[in-house]
Amino acid sequence: MRQFLLPAVLALAFLSVWPVRAGALPDDLGRALARTGLPDSHIGLVIQDLAADAPELAYGEQRAFNPASVMKLVTTLAALDSLGPAHTFKTQVLVDGKVTNGVLHGNLILRGGGDPSLTLERFWLLLHEVRERGIRVIHGDVVLDNSLYAIEPADPAAFDDAPLKPYNADPTALLVNYNVLALRLAPAPDRIEARLDPPGLTVENRLAPDRTAACSSWQDGLTMVRDGDQLSLGGTYPLACGERSVWLNLMCPPATAAAHFNRLWRDLDGLHDGQVRLGSSPDSAIPLLEFESPPLSLIVRDINKYSNNVMAKMLFLDLGAARLGGPASWSKSDLAVREWLGEKGLAIPELVMDNGSGLSRSARISAASMARLLVWAAGQPLYYEFAASLPALGLEGTQQKRMNGAPEAGRAWLKSGSLNGARNLAGYVLDAAGRRKVVVLLINHPGAVSAGDFQAAVLRRAISANTVLP
């Protein structure tokens, strides 16, 4: 009896590690998907060992789906390869006038170089450098030169009728602090204090204190509407929250930059008696300094770990200008990425990039194409910078809460993408046997919000050592 038993056991073991090709989902994933109520016709899935020539599991992989923020992987990968991880973006400061005894008699010009990382802290450093170059008083205008980008301003309410959300900020060549202002909220006796920092609009505050509610989901009780030059606040605010801040996309980028400039220049003991306005750099302007961004390797980490949409849009525009010449435009950027893909032998016929961030209803890519990109990247010197830009499962960024505390935490580096009707994942895993794999899972369906357990099942399977050939 034993002589027949051993071959049967070996056969079962062999089958358990044989790659699963297109045709049917493995039983464990089929059951997990069935529990979500999602049809299998609305998923695209690839799991591939980086040492293998073909996927160990592929299902619906040729279907073109909306990747949502997973599209940022295409943008950041193309930028890293085209520009290099040490590339920086430069904001130029010029003077059009004479400086005498610390006084600029003329205009100070800030020429945007498409720096996606010009945060409030870095903008302070830029202005501090201006002060260090001997300018304390500006008798003239501060001119914001955004001519590097030739794009039309977008309606911030167009995407999802949530114009104040930071992810709906409009990109521009000189973008300060992601184009957001802070709304500071604090309890006071019988009221809630509210102020904008820096002040850019007047605030009509009708917030009522809630003495009983817990602080969880505290923003759900707020109503915030911009009405002309006024921000109207209503609803309730739990006293249990103490002091909190909400970041808001309230104004167009030049107005936001002006508000931040006025506050920071004053904090630096600077004086300015002119306007802060849009304009171009005249030929008579003389360069004062160049302010460099952090290297691209760090910028893509912010984009991918925290899924920063406006940074991704700017990087997409920057890439088009770098490859095809300025000024930047959406069409140039689309062409630049397609040319890059063709050069690398990675052409993607179904690709629709739109704005490079994935914040789009029209963006499209297949799981097979995304997997090919990730496999290609793993063989390039840039792989280490690229993979390090992805948040670790259960530990950081947008993946901090996913499978937190599970055995698989820390064994996957993933970009997620979520919109109404889309729940997507793509990145790398290290399985229990030490093998590196690519995982891509695209789900597009009105009920995609229920896909969390299925996503976890896919990750568990990919990280398990029993799903690939030894």
C-alpha positions in Angstrom: 0.0 0.0 0.0 2.8 2.4 0.9 4.4 2.1 -2.6 1.2 3.7 -4.1 0.8 6.2 -1.3 4.1 8.0 -1.7 3.7 8.9 -5.4 0.1 10.2 -4.6 1.4 12.4 -1.8 4.2 13.8 -4.1 1.7 14.4 -6.8 -0.5 16.4 -4.5 2.5 18.4 -3.3 3.6 19.1 -6.9 0.1 20.3 -7.8 0.0 22.6 -4.8 3.0 24.6 -6.1 2.2 24.5 -9.8 1.5 28.0 -11.3 -2.2 28.8 -11.7 -2.7 30.2 -15.2 -5.7 32.1 -16.6 -9.0 30.2 -16.6 -10.1 29.9 -13.0 -9.2 31.4 -9.7 -7.7 29.1 -7.1 -10.3 27.7 -4.7 -9.2 29.9 -1.8 -9.4 33.1 -3.8 -12.6 32.0 -5.5 -14.2 31.5 -2.1 -12.9 34.9 -0.8 -14.2 36.7 -3.9 -17.6 35.0 -3.6 -17.9 36.3 0.0 -17.6 39.9 -1.4 -20.4 39.5 -3.8 -18.2 40.9 -6.6 -18.2 39.2 -10.1 -14.9 37.7 -11.2 -15.4 39.6 -14.5 -14.5 42.8 -12.8 -11.0 41.9 -11.5 -7.6 41.8 -13.0 -4.9 39.8 -11.1 -1.3 38.9 -11.6 1.2 37.3 -9.2 4.6 36.7 -10.6 7.9 35.6 -9.1 10.6 38.0 -10.3 12.8 35.0 -11.1 10.1 33.5 -13.4 9.3 34.2 -17.0 5.6 34.0 -16.6 3.0 34.6 -13.9 2.2 31.9 -11.3 -1.3 33.3 -11.2 -3.1 35.4 -13.8 -6.8 36.1 -14.1 -8.5 38.8 -16.1 -5.1 40.3 -16.6 -5.8 41.8 -20.0 -8.8 43.8 -19.0 -8.3 47.5 -19.0 -9.4 49.0 -15.6 -9.3 52.3 -13.9 -6.2 52.0 -11.7 -7.0 55.1 -9.6 -3.8 56.1 -7.6 -1.9 53.0 -8.8 -1.3 55.1 -11.9 1.2 57.0 -9.8 3.6 54.0 -10.3 3.8 54.7 -14.0 4.4 58.4 -13.5 7.1 58.0 -10.8 8.8 55.1 -12.6 9.0 57.0 -15.9 10.3 60.1 -14.0 13.0 58.2 -12.1 14.3 56.5 -15.2 14.1 59.6 -17.4 15.4 62.2 -15.0 17.4 60.1 -12.5 17.0 59.8 -8.7 19.3 62.7 -8.0 17.4 65.1 -10.2 16.2 68.3 -8.5 13.7 71.1 -9.5 14.8 74.7 -9.2 12.8 77.7 -8.1 14.5 80.8 -9.3 14.5 84.2 -7.6 15.2 87.3 -9.7 15.2 91.0 -9.0 14.1 93.6 -11.5 15.4 96.8 -9.9 18.3 98.0 -7.6 19.1 96.8 -4.1 20.5 99.6 -1.9 21.1 99.2 1.9 18.7 96.2 2.1 16.0 97.9 0.1 14.9 96.5 -3.3 13.6 99.4 -5.4 11.7 97.2 -7.9 10.1 93.8 -8.2 11.1 90.5 -6.7 10.3 87.6 -9.1 9.7 84.0 -8.0 9.9 81.8 -11.1 8.4 78.4 -10.6 10.4 75.4 -11.7 7.7 72.8 -11.1 9.0 71.8 -7.6 6.4 69.5 -6.2 7.9 69.7 -2.7 7.8 73.4 -2.0 6.2 73.0 1.5 5.6 75.7 3.9 8.9 74.9 5.7 10.9 75.0 2.4 9.2 78.2 1.2 10.3 79.8 4.5 13.9 78.6 3.7 13.6 80.1 0.3 12.5 83.5 1.7 15.2 83.2 4.4 17.8 82.9 1.6 16.4 86.1 0.0 16.9 87.8 3.4 20.4 86.4 3.6 21.2 87.9 0.2 20.6 91.4 1.7 17.0 92.2 0.9 14.7 93.3 3.8 12.4 95.8 2.2 10.6 95.4 -1.2 9.4 98.7 -2.7 7.7 97.0 -5.6 5.7 93.9 -6.4 6.4 90.2 -5.8 5.8 88.6 -9.1 4.8 84.9 -9.4 6.0 83.5 -12.7 4.1 80.3 -13.5 5.0 80.3 -17.2 6.7 76.8 -17.1 3.2 75.2 -17.2 0.8 76.0 -20.0 -2.4 74.5 -18.7 -5.8 75.9 -18.1 -7.0 76.3 -14.5 -9.3 73.4 -13.5 -12.5 73.6 -11.6 -11.7 72.1 -8.2 -15.3 70.9 -7.9 -15.4 69.1 -11.2 -14.1 65.7 -10.1 -16.3 64.9 -7.1 -17.9 68.2 -6.0 -15.5 68.4 -3.1 -13.5 71.6 -4.0 -12.0 72.1 -0.6 -10.3 68.7 -0.4 -6.5 69.0 -0.8 -6.4 66.2 -3.4 -8.4 68.6 -5.8 -5.7 71.3 -5.7 -4.7 72.6 -9.1 -1.0 72.1 -10.1 1.0 75.1 -11.0 4.7 75.7 -11.6 5.1 77.7 -8.3 2.9 75.7 -5.9 3.4 76.6 -2.2 2.4 74.1 0.5 0.4 71.9 -1.9 -2.0 74.9 -2.3 -3.6 74.4 1.2 -4.3 76.6 4.2 -4.8 75.3 7.7 -8.2 75.8 9.4 -7.3 75.9 13.2 -10.1 74.8 15.5 -10.0 75.0 19.3 -12.7 74.8 22.1 -13.4 77.9 24.1 -16.1 78.6 26.7 -19.5 78.2 25.0 -18.0 78.3 21.5 -15.5 76.8 19.1 -12.8 79.2 17.9 -11.9 78.9 14.2 -9.2 80.8 12.2 -7.4 80.3 8.9 -3.6 80.1 9.0 -2.5 82.2 7.2 -5.6 84.3 6.8 -6.8 84.3 3.2 -10.5 84.5 3.6 -12.9 85.8 6.2 -14.5 83.1 8.3 -18.1 82.9 9.2 -18.1 80.6 12.2 -21.4 78.9 13.2 -19.8 75.8 14.7 -21.5 74.5 17.8 -19.6 72.7 20.5 -20.6 69.0 21.1 -20.0 68.1 24.8 -20.9 64.4 24.5 -19.5 63.1 21.3 -16.2 61.2 21.0 -13.5 62.5 18.8 -13.6 59.7 16.2 -14.8 60.8 12.8 -14.9 64.4 14.1 -14.7 65.9 10.6 -18.0 64.3 9.6 -19.8 66.8 11.8 -18.3 69.9 10.0 -19.8 71.7 7.1 -17.5 74.0 5.2 -18.5 76.1 2.1 -16.6 78.8 0.4 -18.9 81.6 -0.6 -17.0 84.4 -2.5 -14.3 85.7 -0.2 -15.8 83.9 2.9 -15.5 80.5 4.4 -18.7 79.5 6.1 -18.5 76.9 8.9 -21.4 75.0 10.4 -22.2 71.8 12.2 -20.7 70.5 15.4 -17.3 70.0 16.8 -16.6 67.6 19.7 -15.0 69.2 22.7 -13.2 65.9 23.3 -11.0 66.7 20.2 -9.2 69.7 21.8 -7.3 71.6 19.2 -7.3 70.3 15.6 -6.4 71.4 12.1 -8.1 70.8 8.8 -6.1 71.4 5.6 -8.2 73.0 2.9 -7.8 73.8 -0.8 -9.5 77.2 -0.5 -8.0 79.5 -3.2 -6.3 79.4 -6.5 -2.5 78.7 -6.3 -1.4 82.4 -6.8 -3.7 83.5 -4.0 -2.4 80.8 -1.7 1.2 81.6 -2.5 0.5 85.3 -1.8 -1.1 84.5 1.6 1.9 82.3 2.6 4.4 84.9 1.3 2.8 87.8 3.3 2.8 85.8 6.5 6.3 84.4 6.2 8.0 87.6 4.9 6.5 89.4 7.9 7.8 86.6 10.2 11.2 87.2 8.7 11.1 90.9 9.7 10.7 91.8 6.0 8.7 94.7 4.7 6.7 94.9 1.5 4.5 97.7 0.2 3.4 96.3 -3.2 1.2 93.6 -4.5 1.8 89.8 -4.9 0.7 89.1 -8.4 1.0 86.8 -11.4 3.4 87.9 -14.1 6.4 87.0 -16.3 10.1 87.5 -15.8 11.3 90.4 -17.9 14.6 90.3 -19.8 15.9 93.0 -17.4 15.5 90.8 -14.3 18.8 89.6 -12.7 19.1 86.2 -11.0 19.5 86.4 -7.3 19.4 82.7 -6.3 18.2 79.2 -7.2 16.4 77.2 -4.6 16.7 73.4 -5.2 14.2 70.8 -4.3 15.1 67.6 -2.5 16.3 64.9 -4.9 13.6 63.1 -7.0 14.2 59.9 -5.0 12.7 61.6 -2.0 9.9 63.3 -3.9 8.6 60.0 -5.3 8.5 58.7 -1.7 6.2 61.4 -0.7 4.1 60.8 -3.8 3.8 57.1 -3.4 3.8 56.6 0.4 1.1 59.2 0.9 -0.6 59.2 -2.5 -0.1 62.9 -3.1 -2.2 63.8 -6.1 -1.0 67.3 -6.9 2.6 66.3 -6.5 2.0 63.4 -9.0 0.3 65.8 -11.5 3.3 68.2 -11.2 5.8 65.4 -11.8 3.8 64.3 -14.8 3.9 67.8 -16.2 7.6 68.2 -15.3 8.4 65.0 -17.2 6.8 66.2 -20.4 8.7 69.5 -20.2 12.0 67.7 -19.5 11.7 65.3 -22.4 9.9 67.5 -25.0 10.7 71.1 -23.9 8.7 73.7 -22.1 6.2 74.9 -21.5 4.6 71.9 -20.0 1.2 70.6 -21.1 -0.9 67.5 -20.4 -0.5 66.4 -24.1 3.3 66.7 -23.9 3.4 64.6 -20.8 1.2 61.9 -22.2 3.4 61.8 -25.3 6.6 61.8 -23.2 5.4 58.7 -21.2 4.4 56.8 -24.3 7.8 57.6 -25.9 9.5 56.4 -22.8 7.5 53.2 -22.8 8.3 52.6 -26.4 12.0 53.1 -25.8 12.0 50.5 -23.1 10.0 48.0 -25.1 7.0 48.3 -22.7 4.4 49.9 -25.0 0.9 49.8 -23.4 -1.8 50.2 -26.1 -4.7 50.4 -23.6 -3.0 53.1 -21.5 -5.0 56.3 -20.7 -3.0 58.5 -18.3 -5.0 61.7 -18.2 -3.2 63.7 -15.5 -0.7 61.1 -14.2 -2.1 60.9 -10.7 -4.9 58.5 -11.2 -7.4 61.0 -9.9 -9.5 60.5 -13.0 -12.5 58.6 -14.2 -11.0 57.9 -17.6 -7.5 56.5 -16.7 -7.0 52.9 -17.8 -4.4 50.2 -17.7 -4.5 46.4 -17.4 -3.0 44.2 -14.6 -0.8 42.5 -17.2 0.7 45.8 -18.3 1.2 47.1 -14.8 2.9 43.8 -13.8 5.3 44.0 -16.8 6.3 47.5 -15.7 7.0 46.3 -12.2 9.0 43.3 -13.4 11.0 45.5 -15.7 11.7 48.0 -12.9 13.0 45.2 -10.6 15.8 44.6 -13.1 17.0 48.2 -13.2 19.4 50.1 -10.9 16.5 52.5 -10.0 14.6 49.6 -8.5 15.9 50.2 -4.9 14.8 53.9 -5.0 11.5 52.9 -6.6 10.6 50.1 -4.3 11.6 52.2 -1.3 9.0 54.7 -2.3 6.1 52.3 -1.7 4.5 52.1 1.7 5.2 48.9 3.7 2.1 46.8 4.3 0.7 47.3 7.8 3.4 49.8 8.8 3.4 53.2 7.0 1.7 55.6 4.7 -1.5 54.6 3.0 -0.8 50.9 3.9 -0.5 51.5 7.7 -3.9 50.1 8.6 -4.0 47.3 6.0 -3.3 43.9 7.7 -1.7 45.8 10.6 -0.5 43.2 13.2 -0.9 40.3 10.7 2.0 37.9 10.0 2.2 39.4 6.5 2.8 43.0 7.7 6.1 44.3 6.6 6.4 41.7 3.7 4.8 43.8 1.0 5.4 47.2 -0.5 2.3 48.4 -2.2 0.6 51.3 -4.0 -3.1 51.3 -3.5 -5.7 53.2 -5.5 -9.2 53.8 -4.4 -12.1 55.7 -6.0 -15.8 55.1 -6.0 -16.1 51.8 -7.8 -12.3 51.0 -7.7 -10.1 49.2 -5.2 -6.6 48.5 -6.5 -3.2 47.3 -5.4 0.2 46.9 -7.1 3.7 46.4 -5.9 6.1 43.9 -4.5 6.1 41.2 -1.9 8.7 39.1 -0.2 7.3 35.6 0.3 7.9 33.3 3.2 10.7 31.5 1.3 12.5 34.8 0.5 11.4 35.1 -3.1 10.5 38.5 -4.5 7.2 38.8 -6.4 5.1 41.3 -8.2 1.4 41.6 -7.2 -1.2 43.5 -9.2 -4.9 43.4 -8.3 -7.3 45.8 -10.0 -11.0 45.7 -9.1 -13.5 48.0 -10.8 -17.1 47.5 -9.7 -19.8 49.7 -8.0 -19.4 47.3 -5.0 -15.6 47.4 -4.9 -15.7 48.9 -1.4 -16.4 45.4 -0.1 -13.1 44.0 -1.6 -10.9 44.3 1.5 -11.0 40.6 2.5 -10.3 39.5 -1.0 -7.4 41.9 -1.3 -6.0 40.4 2.0 -6.5 36.8 0.6 -4.5 37.7 -2.5 -1.7 39.1 -0.4 -1.7 36.1 1.9 -1.5 33.8 -1.1 1.4 35.8 -2.7 3.3 35.9 0.5 2.8 32.2 1.2 5.7 30.0 0.1 3.4 27.3 -1.2 2.2 28.9 -4.4 5.3 28.9 -6.7 7.6 26.4 -8.1 10.5 25.5 -5.8 
